[in-house]
Structure formats: structure tokens, C-alpha cells
Amino acid sequence: MRLNLARVKRALMQPSPPELPQASSLSIELPLCEQSTATVPEPSEAHVNTVAKPCKPSLLASPDLRELFSRHVWRRETKRRLKRLRPKEIWQLVKDERWTILTTLVFAAALASLQLTVWRDMSKDAWLSLWLTFFTIVPIIRGVVDPDICLFGGTTILLLTGIISPRDAFAGLANESIVSIALMMMIAAGLESSGALEFVPELVMGRSRREWVGQLRLHIAVAGVSAVMNNTPLVAVMIPVVEAWCRQNNHQVSRFMIPLSYAAILGGLCTIIGTSTNLIARGLAQQEVPELRIPFIEIGVIGLPLTVVGGLYVVLMSPLLLPKREPMMTSVVADPREYVVSVRVDARYAHIGRTIEAAGLRHLRGLFLADLQRRDGTAVPSPPPTTIILQGDKLTFAGDIHGMQHILTLPGLNPISSSEVATDFEESAAAAGGSDRVMVEAVVALGSPIVNMTIRDCHFRSRYGAVVLAIHRNGERITGGLGDIVVKGGDTMLLEASPDFLEKFKHSSEWALAVDAFRVSPSRKDPLALFTSMGIFVAMVVLNSMDLIALSTSALICLFAYLLTGILTVQQARNAIPGSVLLTVAGAFGIARALTVTGVAERLAASLLRCFGWMGDAAAVTAVYVTTSLLTALLSNGASITLMFPIALLMSKRAGIGFKGPLYAIMVGASSDFSTPIGYQTNLMVSGPGGYRFLDYTRFGLPLQFIAGLITVPICVLYFK
């Protein structure tokens, strides 16, 4: 844009001139109004005091919209996407997903054979519901589409075909269990903000030089707290607490992270409010079987023996089956040059006074400029391409550090020693609240929108205001250009982010875990808020356990007490609501209803009873437990319990037994996935901090999975006749 003196004067005469960007930016944009390409005459003295009105910004003049509708952008994006359709790339994709494709084809062939032979008498609506359920589950298993989108998409098709009514489709949104889960998550946020979730475990764990004593104390403390609150926020709070305790007592973190997750899972099975799956099952039971009473601690008949045996199993088998492996942050502090490289600009550099774009530091292969720090200490995190390079600047690069040779050979860019980089890392971590950047360790959730996208395609930097320094998958760091790495659910990322990243995404469904990577600044505890929050929560638990007040009512009272006493803010309460989890469960209600009204659930129940008929009276409970456990390992626990509920109800009627046994088998089967990191949220959360691989869970958790089944099935058959 060409500026003359008249336009500058008119801009300066505005009542509230716009705030200029930092001195490091080369281009300065003034809110000028384009009237003509000709030279504008200078105003006369009569109009000197006239205040020029600022121009109303035009929506069509937005650079984002211009870029969106630019044919050059569309042409570039089309060419870039067509490059992926090369036969070599397609064949590589088929090879990577060969087991998924093979399994999908096998199940599709099995359904087609059933449709043509044994189950050919089922109606068209029944087969449409069954095939729709199948094609809804496959994208969820692969993480291609979010579970809530898949389930509500299937529900929409069922609505259009008239198989279910709008009342059936949206019954999940009005279910009391959905409201109870949201309220309990907000209450957990209040306990977390007051420090109550850390206080009890820290008090019980103490100091111990023996590993098995520490594991036993951790199991007792976490299982006890998890019995009366949701286990997901408990594990998120306990991860830095356990890591600090391991450092103080010289223990391996990898020997305590999986036991932490298992203790939270097992403790949640001792009461009806210990986990969200118990609340979902109770809500479904109250809706379908109103006369069925489910006391507060009755499930503890199964959960308490499981918790005791699980604790003994962890203590006895962890020295043999759990690995000794360092977490990601240990290697970062030990050798930060493996993740970032910093250089200092001196007088020999040829591009002093030029922008980052002009200096050729913008589009580097596998590298990006993560941070710029001026000589006076001013930091410019994620500097824009118009930032000017000055003498004495410190430039920090991240990405494929092995591709730094051409940068380090440029005259005037002097590499900084690893010790100085490590000192900067630790100082930035220690400067709580005063730093322009924080190091964040984040685990990608299975349903995150960036799954199956590259770092570059998902616009990670602008989306989250963070820079990816490293990605670990299955306990190993992924090398190569970070921008070309395809993100998978469960990946652990080391990020350099803005200070508000944790506040924005701590409770987001996009991340299974987001914590300060250094964990050097423990939260301050207000004793009054601590004991007030614990007192209110204990009163809620007591009232609910005595069946004096409904859970939703007592939880609502507890929430408003937290808000009135200042323990919890309104914004914290809103951020704590797990939107995707609630929508996933609510979406599964419609599909489960379609399976019931079309007769598919009854047919599946009869087939499962025939498969397990050799077990006699235990057939129904065993079939429910095994099927629910398999679905939980593939889907989310909320979706699996919602889909299995109508099948279990019909199975109990066909077998002529009470429904409580199959109901509690569903609860335990949906909550006790120990053999995979993806079957339960807490397993995924500890994978990064513990440095675990997929087979670590299978090797250590599969025996416990069988033990849980051997305890659950006999109790459900004999005690709940």
C-alpha cells in the first residue's frame, strides 16, 4: 500500500489510534480507508479539527476469506492432496492398515453370510440397524471420526428411515445419568482446585525406600479416593504427585504409573459413583426397570475383592512384568539439544536487519523457528515471518535436529551449549506465571480432531498456539520432519506453548492429558478451602449412601455450595464438563433403541446364550462380561455399556435369572480394561509419563483381566440370583 503525508495525518487524527505491534515486526498496518488510487489532497485548516471516522471493516476484505476463496490456494491444496493418491502411497496405507482392513472384511463377510442363511428371516429395518451399527463402530475403532459424530450420524439415519422416533433418538440427553456425570465432573474440578485430591494420597503415601511398600500405599490411597469420585481427574492430579514422590525416594516412575491407573479403575468399582460407567448403567436400569433398586455400595461386593486382589497382584508381579524405563522429560533435561537447538546472532550474520522470511528461516525442511529472544530479554514466542533479526538475538529451532547442519554452517549463527539450553528450560519452568512460554507434556486423545492428520495439515501452531518439539509413540521418539508426522491417538507430545495452554486444554476432550512438563511448581493449598471442599463432599456422599437424597440432587447442592464459597469458579465448572463423553453416550442411546425395537438385540442375546450355554447358570453373566470387555477394548466404555444394556436385559429374561447379576457384570466389564492403553482413559493418560509401550499393558494387564473375570462371574451368579 502506498502512503502519503495526507493519509498519515488523517490516521493520526483519529481519537483512539490503534495499538502498534512490537518493535520486532517490520510491517505496520494503519486503519486507513481506501477511497481512490489517486493522491488525496491535503485537508484545509477548516477541516483540521474534524475527527475522521474509522472505516467499518469489510468482511469480504478479510485476508482469511480472500485466501479461502483464492483459486491459487485451492489449486495448491488440490495438488498437494493429489500427491497422496500415488499408487505407492496408497499401497503403503493398505500395508499399514492391513489388519484393520482384514478384520473389517471378515466381520462384514460374517454378517453377510448370516443375512443370507440363519438370520434371513429378520426384517429390512433390523438389517439396516445392524449394518448401520457395524459401519458406525469401525470408524470409532480406527479413530477416523469422533465417536459422538459417528453415533449421532447413525442416529440421524435411523430417524430418517423412521426406525426410531425423535423421543428415542434424544432420550440420552434427558437421562439422569448424563446429568449426574456432568455434575460429578464439576465437583471433581472443585476438589482439584482446592488441593483435596492431592492431600489424602500425599498423607497416606509418606516416605518409603522400598518399592513394594510405596506401591501398596499408592494403591490404598488412590483406590480409596476413587471409590467416591470420578477417576479421570484423580489420575490427572496424581501423575505429578507420584512423579515428585518417585524422585524424592529414588524410585522408577514406570513402576508406579500403571499401578496408579489400575488402582483408580479398581477403586471406582466399589461404589455406584466411582466411575461414569456405573452411573450410566444405573441410569439405564432405572429407565427400563424402575422397580430395580441399586444401593450406593452394593457393587462393592464385587469391587472390594477385586481391589484387594488387584493390589496384591501389582505388588507381587510388577518387579517381574513392569519395565524400568525413563519418561520423556528425563531425556529432555539430560540432553535438550536432541529436541531444540539455540544459536546466537553476531555481527557476521549477513541477514541482520532483515525479516525471518527474507533470511530464509521460515520454510526449513523438518525445522521451524520456535522462539526468538532479544538481547534485552524480550521474548517473541513463535515469531511471525515479519519479525526483524537483530544482532545478539537468540534463535531457538525445534524439529528434526539432524537437519541443522546447513543452519550451523552459516557465518554469524553460533550454537549455544547444551548446558545453557537446559538452564533456560529449567528457568522457564520455574518462572511460574512470569514466563512467555511453558513446556507442556500432552497425550493426544483417541477422538481428537487432529488424529490421522499431519502436524502441518492440522495447522497445529495456529490451532493451539504451541510448537511441537518432539513426539513419542509406544515409548519411542519419532524421528524425521515433525510437520510430516501423522498424529495418532495416544501419542505423547512435548510442546512449547503459551502460558494459558493448560487452562484452555486441561479439561479438553482433544487431549487425554495436558500437564506442565517439569512439574516444578506445586499448586498452593488454602487450608480453609481444602477442608471446606472435603466437608461438603463427604456430606454429599453420606446423604447419597443413606438414600436420603437422589444423587443428581445432592450433587447439584454440592456444586452450588462450591460456587458460593468460591472453591470453584463458574468458568472452571464449565470447562470441566466432558462434552464429547456425554454426547457419545447420548448418541449411543438411539442406536441401542433401534437394536431393541427391530429385534436385533433379542437375536444377539439368543445367539450369545447358545455360545455360552455349556456354562449352565453362568452362561448369561459370562456372555455379558466377555462381550462388554471386548467392546470396551475397541470402543469407549460409555458407548459399549449403552449398546450392551438392552442385550443383557433380554438375555437375563431368556435365561430366567435376575437382572442384577448381568447388570453388575456390565459395569465391571466396561470399567476393567487392563490389557490395552486405549480401552480406558486413565491407561492412556499414564502412557506418556510412564514411557510405556502397547505391549507393556498387555503383558502386565492381561493376567489381571482374567483374574477380574474369575472373581466377577461367580459373585454375580451366586450372590445376585
N, C-alpha and C positions, 0 to 999 in steps of 0.2 A: 504494500500500500504506500503511495507517495503522499507525504505530509508536507504542508506548507505552513507558514507562520500564522495565517488566519485560523486554520483548523486547530493548531496548538493552543492559540489564545482562547478560542471558543470552548475547548475541552477544559482549560484551566479555570474558566469562569463558572463551571458547574458547582452547585452548592456542596456536594459531597463527592469529591474526586475519588475514583476507585483506588483501592489499595494496590500498590505496585508489588510485583513478585520480588523474590530475593535477588540480591545483587549478582548471584551466580547465573541468573537467567539472561540470555542475550536479547531475546525479543520482548518488547514491552507493548502490550495491547491497550489502546485507549478506546473508550466507548464513543467512537465517532460515528456520525450519521452520514452515509454516502448519499449525496444529493445529485452530484453530477461529476463527470470526469474532468470538466473544465476547472480552471482556477477560480476559487471563491474570492470575491472582493473583500477587502478588509472592512469591518464594520465602522460606521461613523461614530463620532463622540456621543451622539444622542442615544446610540444603542449600546454604549459601553457597559452601562449598569444593568442591561437586560440579561436576565438569567436564562440561559439556553436549557430547554427541556431535554432530558436524556431520552434517547431513542428507545422505543419499545423493541426488545429483541425479537427477531423473527424466528419462528420455529423452522421454517424452511432454510434459513441461513445457518442453521446449526452445522458445524463441521462434521458431527457424528452422522447426521442424516444425509449430508452430501456424500459422505464416504459410503453410507449404507446403500444409496441408490446410484452410486457411480458404476458405470459399466466396466471400468477398469478393475474395480475391486471384485466384481462378480466374475470377470474373466480370469483374474488371478486365482481366486478361490476355486473356480471350476477346474483350472489346470492343475492346481495343487492336489485336489481331491481325485482327479482322474489318474494321477500318477500312482495312487494306491491300488488302482484296478489292474495293474500289470499282472500277467499270469504268475510271475514269480512271487509277487506279494500275496496273491490270492492263495497260492499253494502253501505258502508259509503260514497263512492264517488257518487254513484247513489242518495243517500239521499241528499247530499249537492247540487247536480246539478239537482234535480228533476224538478224544474220549467223550467230550460233551456231545458232539455230533453223533457218535456211535450209540451212546446211551439214549439220546433222544429218538433216534431211528428205531431202536429196539423196543422202546415203550410205545411208540406210535404204531409199530407193526403189531404189538401185542393187543393194543386197543382195537385196531382194525380187524384182527382175527376174531376178537370177542364179538365185535359188531356183526360179523358175518356168520358166526356159529352159535355160541352158547347164549349170548345176550341179544340176539336179533329180534326178540320179542319186545324189547324196550322201545318206547315212543321216540319220535324225532326230537321232541323237546328234551328228553332225557339224554340222548346222544349229543345234542348241541351243548347242553350244560357240561357234560363230561369232557368233550373235546375242548370246550372253552376253558375249563379248569386246567386242562393239560397245557394248553398254549399260554395260559396266564402264569403258570408255575415255572415254565422253562426260562423265560427272561429274568425272573426273580432269582433263580438259582445261579445264573451266569452274571448277575449284576448289571445286565444291559440296560434295564429300565427300573426305576424306583418301584418298590413293592406297592406303595399306595396308588401310584399311577396305573400299574398293571391291574390291581384288584378292582379299582373303580372303573377302569376301562372295560373289564369283563362284566362288571355290574351294569354298565351302560348298555352293552349289547343285550344283556338279559332283559333289561327294561324295554328296549326297542322291540324285541321279539314277543313281549307280553308274558314271558315265563314267570316273572315276579312283578309285584306291584311296587309303586314308589314307597309305600309304607314298609315293605320288606327290604327294599334297597337301602333305605336310610335309617333302619331301625338301630344300627350300631351307633349312630351319632347321638341317639337319645338314650342309650343304655347307661344304667347307673355305674357299671364297672368302668366305662370310659371316663366318666366324670371323676370317679374315685382315683383313678390312676393319675389324672392331671393334678388333682388336689394333693395327692401324696408326693408327687414330684416337686411341687411348690413348697410343701412343708420340708422336704429334704433340702431344698435350697436354703431355707431359713436356718436349719440346723447346721448346714455347711458354713454359712456366713457368720454364725455365732461361734464356730470352732468346736461345737459339741461332737461332731463326727470324729475329730482327732483326739479329743480329750480322753474318752474312755479307752480306746486302743492304746494310746501312749501310756495311760495309767497302768494297764494290765501287762504290757509287753516288758517294761522295765529294762534291765541290762543283763545280758547273758552271753557268755563266751561260747556256750555250747549251741550248736546249730539246732538240734532237735528240740531243745528247750524253747528257743525262740520261735520255732515253727508251731509248737504246741500252744504257746501263749498267743501267738498271732491268730491261730485257728479259733481259740476260745473267744478272744476279744471280737474278732470280725464276725463270727457266726452269731454271737450274742446280739450285736447291734443290728445285723442284717435280718434277724428274726422279726424286728418291729419296724423296719423301714425298707425302702427300695434299695436294692444292692448296687445299682449302677452308679449313683452319686457317691455312695460309700466307697467303692473301689477307686473312683476318680480322686477322692480326697486322700485315701490311704496310700496311693502309689508314692508320692513324695515323702510321706511319713515313713514308710517301710524302707525306702532308699536311704534316707538320712540315718535310720536306725542301723541298717546294714553297714554303712560307712563308719559309724561310731563304734560298732562292735566287731568290725573286720570280718564280715560275712559276705558271701557271694549273693548278689541281688537275684540272679537267675534261680537260686534255690528257694526264693520266697515269693516270687510274683505269681506263678501258677497256684501254689498253695493259698495265696491271697484270694484269687478268683474262686477257687473251689470252696473255700470257707464261706464266701459271700453267697454262693449258689446254695450250698447245703443249709446254711443258717436261714435262708429265705424260705425253706420248705417247712419250717417249724410253726409258722402261723399263717393265717389267711392273708395278711397284709405284707408278708415278707418279700413278695415278688409280684410283678404285674400279671404274670400268667395265672396266679391263684385268684387274683381279683377278676380277671376276665372269665375264668371258669365259673366262679361263684355267681357273677352277673348273668351268665348264660343259663345256669341252673335255676336261678330264681325266676328267670323269664319263662323257661319251658316247664319247670316242675316247681310251681310255687309252694307246694306243701313240704318240700325238702328243706330241712334246717341244716345249716353249715356253721357250726360253732367256730369261735375265733381260733382255738388252739387244737381242734380235733385232728387236723392234718399232722400235728406234731407226733401223733402215734407212729407215723412213718418217718417224718423228718428228723426226730430226735435220734433214733437208732442210726439213721443214715449219717447224721452229723458226727456222732461218736465214732462209728466205723471209718468214716472218711478221714477224720483227724488222725486216727491210728495208722491208716494206710499212708497218709502223707508223711508222717514221722518215720515209718519203717522203710518205705520204698523210695523216698526222694534221694537218699545217698546213692542208690543203685540206678535210678531211671532218669533223674533230672540232671541236665548238663551244667557244667561250670563255664559260663560264658559271660563275657563283658558286654554291658549295654553300649549303645551307640555313643552316648556322650562321653564315655571314658576315653574312646579313641579320639574324639574331637579335642578334648583338653590335652591329651598326650601328644598329638601331632596335628595342630589345626591347619598346617599347610596342606594336608590331604583334602581339605574342604574349601579353604579360601586362601588366596594369595594377595598380599598387600604390597604395593610399590609406592615409592616416594618420587615426586616430580622435582627435578632440579633444573638448573639453568640451561643444560644441554638439550633439553627436550624441544623438538622442533615445532610442536603444536601449542606452545604456551600462548594464551590469549584467544585460542580458537575453541569452538564448541566441541562437545563429545562426538557429535555426528561428524563434524568436519575432520576430527582427528582420527576417524576410523575405529573408534572404540565402541560403537553402538551395536553393530551386527557382527559379532565374533562367533566363530564356529564352536558350539558347545560351551561358550562362556558368556557371562554378562556382568556388567559393572553393577555390583550390589550396593556400594557405598562410596561416598566421597567426603573427605574431611579436610576442611581448610586449615591453614597454619594456625589460625587463632582459636581452633577448637570447634568451629561451627560445622555441624554435620549435615549432609544432604543425602538422606537415605533414598535409595532407588532414584538416582539423579536423572532428570529428563534430558533428552538429547540436546537441548539448547543451553545446557549448563556450560559455563566457560571454565577451562582448565587454567589454573594459576600455578605459579612456582611455589613449591612447598606443599602442594596438595598431596593427600594420601588416598590412593585409589585402591579399593578392595574388589577383587574379582572372585566370582564363585562359578562352579560348574565343573567341567572336565579339566582339572588342573594339569593333566598331562599335555594338554594343548596350549600351554602357556609359553612355550619356547620362543615363539615369534614376538610375544609381548616383552619378555625379559631381555631379548637381544636389542631392543630399541634403545638408543642412547638417551639418557636422561630419566629413565624409569628404573630406579634402584630397588631391588627386592628388600623387604623388611624381614628381620629374623623371626623364626617361629616363636621364640620366647616373647617377643613384643606383641605378636598376634594373639598368643594365649593370654597375655596380660590384658590386652584390650577386651577379649572375650569375657574374662572374669570381672573386669571393672564394669563393663556394660551390664553384666548380670547383677552385680552388687548394687548398682545405682538404681534402686527401685523407684520408679516414678519419674526420675530425672533424666533418663536416657532416651535418646531418639530412636533406639532400636532395642529389641529384645530377641533372645534366642528361644525358639519355641520348638518343642518336640510334639508332633501331631501324628495321629494314626487315622488314616482315611477310612471312613465308614463304608460298609458294603453298598449302601444305597446312595452314596454321594454322587452328585451330578457330574463330577469330574472323572468318575471311573470310566475306563476304556477310552479316555481321551489323552492326548499328549499334553505335556506342560504348556507347550506353545499354543495348541489349538484351544485350550480352555481359558487362555488369557489369564494365567494364574496371577501374574503380578498385579494387574489392574483389578482382578476379581477380589483378591484377599488383601491387597496392599502388603504383600510379603514376597520374599525371594527364596527360592528353593536352593539350599546349599548341598543337600545330599538326600538320597532315597535308599532306604533299606527294605529288602523284601526277603522273607524267610530267613532273617538273621544275617543276611549278607548285603553288602553295599552294591548297588547297581552302578557300574561304570559307564562312561560314554557321555555323549551330549545330553544334558538334562532336558533340554527343550524337546527332544525326540522320544523321551521315555514315555511309554503308555502307562497311565496310572491304573493300579489295581486296588480293589478293596483289601484293607489290611496292611497296605504299605505304610511304613514309618518314615516321616519326612522331618528333616532338620531345616527349620525356617529362620530367616532373619526378617522380623515383622515389626510393624508399628506397635507402640505400647498398648493400644486398645484392641489388639487382635484377640487376646484371651477373653476380654469382656464380650466381644461380639460373637465369638465362635466357641466359647467354652461349653455351652449347652446346645450347640447347633447339631442337627442331625447329619450334617455333612462330615463331621469329624467324630470318630469314636472316642478320641481322647485328644485334648489340647492342653498342655501344661508347660510351665516355664522350664526350659531345658536344663538350667543349672540348679533350680530348686534351692537357691541360697537365701531367699528372703521368706521365712515362715510368716504366716498370717498372724496378725496381732489379735489377741483374745481379750474381749471385755468380760471380766468375771460376772458382772451383773447380767449381761445379755446371755452369757453361757448358761448360767443356772436358770434364768427365766425361760429360755427356749427349751431346756431339758424338762423343767417342771410342767410347762404347758403340754409338751409332747407326751410325757408319762401320763398325765391326766387323760389325754385323748385315748391312749392305749388302754388304760384301765376301764374307762367308760365303755369302750367298744368290746373289750373282752367280757364284760359283765352283761352284754346285750341290752344296756340301758338306752343307748342312742345308736342309730344307724351309722355306719362308717362314713358315708358321704356327709352326714350332718355334723358329726364330731370333727371330721377333717376340715370342713368349712369354718367351723368355730375356731379351730386351731389356727387356720390360715389368717383369719381376721385378727386374732389375738397377736400374731406375729407382726401384722401390718400396723396395728395400733401402738404396739410397744416399740416400733422402729427396728425390730430384729430383721425384718425383711422389707425391702422397698417394692413398690409396685412394678418397677421395671425388672427387678430380679425375679419376681414372681412370673411375669410374662415370659421372660427368657427361659425359664425352667420348664415350660410346658413342652413336652415331646410331641410336636405336631405330626411328624411323619409316622411315629409309632401309633398314635391314636387313629390316624387316618388309615393305616394299614389294617388294623383290627376292624375298624368300622367298614372298610371295603370288603373284608372277608365275610362279613355278615350276609351280604347279598348273595354271594356265590354259595355259601353254606345253605342258605334258604332255598336256592334253586336246586341244589342236590337233594334236598329233603322233599320238596313238592313234586319233583319229577320222578321220584322213586329210585334215584341212583344211590342214595345213602343206604336205603334198605337192601339193595342188591349187593353193595360193597360189604355191608355188615354180615349178610348171609355167607358171602364168599370167605371173609376172614374167619368166621366161626368154623367153616368147613376145613380151612387150612390148619387151624389150631385145635380142631375137635379132639385129637388124640390126648389132649391135656385135661379133659373132663371139665370139672367145675372151674378150673383156672383158665379155660380157653378164652373167655371174653376179656378178662383183665390182661392176660398176656398179649393178646392181639392188640388191644388198645395201647398198652405200654410200648410194645415194639414198633408199631406203626407211627405213633406220635414221636418217639425218639428219632426215627428215620426222617420224618418230615421236619423236625426241629433242626437236624443237622443240615438240611437243604434250604429251608425257609426260615423266616423269623419265628420265634416262639409264639408270638401273638397270633400270627396267621395260621400256624399249624394247629393250635388248640381250638381256634374258631372253626376250622374245616373239619377237625376230627370230632367235635362235640356231637353233632347230630348222628354220626355213625356210631359213636359209643352209646348214645341213648337208645337207638334202635337195637344195638347188639345186646344190651342188658335186658330189653324186653323179650327178644327172641330166646335168650338163654334162661329167662325166668329168674333172674337174680336182681338184688337191689342195685340202685344206680350209684350209690356212694363209692363202691369199690372201683368201677371203671372211671368215675369222676376224679378220684384222687390219683388213679394211675395216669390219667391225662395230665394232671398238674405236675406230677413228678417227672413224667416223660418229657414234657415240654420245657422243664426247668433244669434238667440234669444232663446237659450235653457236656461231657468232659473230654471227648476224643478229638474234637476239631476246634480250631480257633474261631471259626465263622458261625458256629451254631448258637453261641450265646455271647451277648455284648461284652461281658466282663472278661471273657477269654481273649477277645480281640483287643481290649484295652491294655492288657498287660503284655501283649506280644512284643511291642516295641521296647518298653522299658526293660523287659527281661531278656531281650535279644533272642527270642525263641524262633524256631523253625516249625513248619507244619507238623512234621513227624514227631516233634517233642511232645505235642499234645496227644498224638495217637499212642505213642509208646507209654506215656505215663497215665493217660486218662482212660484208655480202653479197658484195662482191668477194673478200674473203679466203676466204669459204666456197667459191666457185668455184675459187680457186687451190688450196685444200686438196684438192678433188676431182680436179683436173688432175694433182696430184702423187701422190695416194694410189693411184688406179686403175691407172696404168701400172706403178708399182712392184709392186703386188700381183699384177698379171698376169704381168709379165716376170721378176721376181725369185723369187716364190713359185709356181713352176709345179707 
